[in-house]
Amino acid sequence: MASICKGKSSWPELVGTRAQDAAAIIERENSLVTTIIMYDTCPATLDFRCDRVRIWVDCSGTVIQVPVIT
């Protein structure tokens, strides 16, 4: 589904980085998206939006999943 969105849509290189650093990089590399930092225990909606990237983090604020447009 991400192929219908414009710009970069996946950031595997950010797994293991700090959430705030990842958010800045994502928003710099694709100005069409907004990042949302989410703890791995939080529920999330299942709707798809080309303007949203969720950054899933553990309790220390480290990225634990590949951030993608969702």
Phi, psi and omega in degrees: 000328183298341181294342178280348182270154181267147177085182179298140185235357183212141183228069181296334181292350183267354176298129181097354179267171177287143184302316182295322177295317180298316180300316180297318180295314182299312182291332176287320183281337176218097184288356180273355183245157172243138180264149176228122179273125184233133173284147186298347179264357183277142174284156179219151177289160182258002180290152182255133178221133180287349183254017184228134171233119175271134177251107182274126184232160173270185185294343178268359179085020179263135180295128184244350177227155178296120176291130179221158173296129179225000000 
